[in-house]
Structure formats: C-alpha cells, structure tokens
Amino acid sequence: KSRPLAHPCDALRVFGGRSFIGRADLRKFLKKMNAGDGKNVLLVTGDHRKIGKTYSKELVTFLSVHRPPSGVAYVDLDNDNYDPAKLVNDIAKGMRLDISGMPTRGQQQASRWNQELSKWLIPEIPDPKRIVWWIVLDGFRQRMPSEEVQDLIAQIAQRVQSTQDYRLVLVDYVYSLPVAVSGFMFREKIAPIQRAEVELFLKQIHQQQYGSEPAEEKLSEYIAGVYEKLAEYTRNNPEMAENQLLLNMAVSDAVEIIREE
C-alpha cells in the first residue's frame, strides 16, 4: 500500500517518526554530494533562529544509513570550549579512528599543527574499506570559535574538497573559508516553513500512503488540522512560539491521521 521513495534524500519522515518538510535545496545538494558530484562541502545558513538548521543532520544521517558504506561524525561546537585538538578528537571518535595516533603540537605553530591534524584526519591515501564519511559541524551561535579553530575548519574543508571519500556540512558557519573552497561549494539558505510547503508535504504523504493525491476537500481538512494543532501547541508552549519544532509536531499529528484512515 505504501510506496517507497526512490532516494533517501526524498524522505518525508526520518528517524524517530519526525516529518522532514521542504528543504528542496538541501535534498538536491545532498544527492549530488552523495553521487560524487565534485563539490564536497555544504554550508547551511539562515537569518532566523529555531528554523531547523541543525535538523539538517537528521537527513544526512538518514542518507548515510540508507547509502552504505558511509557514516556521520557530528560535533556541536556550542556544547564545549573547543580547541583544535578537542575538535579533531571528537570528529575522529565519530569516525571510529584510533585517537592514540593523533599528532601532538609540540613546538609547532598553530597553522602547521592544524595542517598535521587535518592530514591525519583525512589522509591522502583512502581507507581500503572506502567508507564515505560525512563530517557535520554545528553550533557557532553561543560560542565563537577561536582563530585556531577557524583555521582548522578551513584546513579540513580544503582537504575534504579535494577527496572522494569525505563530505563536510557546516551549519551556521559565518567565518571565512579559503577561496578554493568557498568558490566551489553548495550553499543552502533556509527560511521558516511556509504553508505551501506544508500542503505539498501532506499531499505527498497521502499519495505515498494511498497511491493517489487527496481530494481538495480532504487536503484542506489535513491543513486545517495542522494549524489548529499548532495553535494549541503554541498556547501551551508560548516560549517556543518561534520554534519550528511545534509546527513539525503538528504536521506529524496530521501524518498519523492520514496513516490511520
């Protein structure tokens, strides 16, 4: 009865049953990156807060699981005070590397050490297992990265851009990157979810479930239900009024209704 989508990036729902609404550019760019399009770096930005930029990681993870062999190394830099060693250490753990071999600084200047760290993390000779690693760096809102960390991220981006087996997704990163990277990367600037995107999503859910588009009356019923539920969630959680999570919850409620009919 339910028809699978052709590509994991087209998923309407990801892990945990959460709805993944819109984000056409993200879906398009991840497909190209997964296919080895040549651009391996994606910058996700947006002028608004709480609109799901971090949620990008969920689709990357979904893609990775459904397109093996690949994996995700995710770090939220707002969670701690990061220096280059700690950042590489956390990325390496996500990639299941033996961190005992990580270069130490010694008497090296920061830029030289960052080169060594990035080379160790992303070697010139690919892993024989040919695992594609998606490195997702998030945060950058509550804690400003030091110049040394910014330089390290720039070094990592350069190495990722020139490899086949690594991808880099930067969420809300507003600091400079080398021209060799910034001139050849994907950029997604996201905005709050609009009513038209909700309508399309619900139409797709119904079509996936029943093999045909819903009648206009039925679709209007679904949409009205979403915004009624959203109003309820907003009344109960006024401090989260601008958080897209409430809309996502309301849409997920509508999805359950569609699936149960």
Buried (B, 14 or more C-beta within 10 A) or exposed (E): EEEEEEBBBEBBBBEEEBBBBBBEBBBEBBBBBBEEEEBBBBBBBBEEEBBBBBBBBBBBBBBBBEBEEBBBBBBBBBEEEBBBBBBBBBBBEBBEBEBEEBBEBEEEEBEEBBBBBBEBBBEEEBEEEEBBBBBBBBBBBEBEBBEBBBBBBBBBBBBBBEBEBBBBBBBBBEBEBEEEBBEEBBEBEBEBBEEEBBBBBBBBBBBBBBEEEBEEEBBEBBBEBBBEBBEBBBEEEEEBEEBBBBBBBBBBBBBEBBEEE
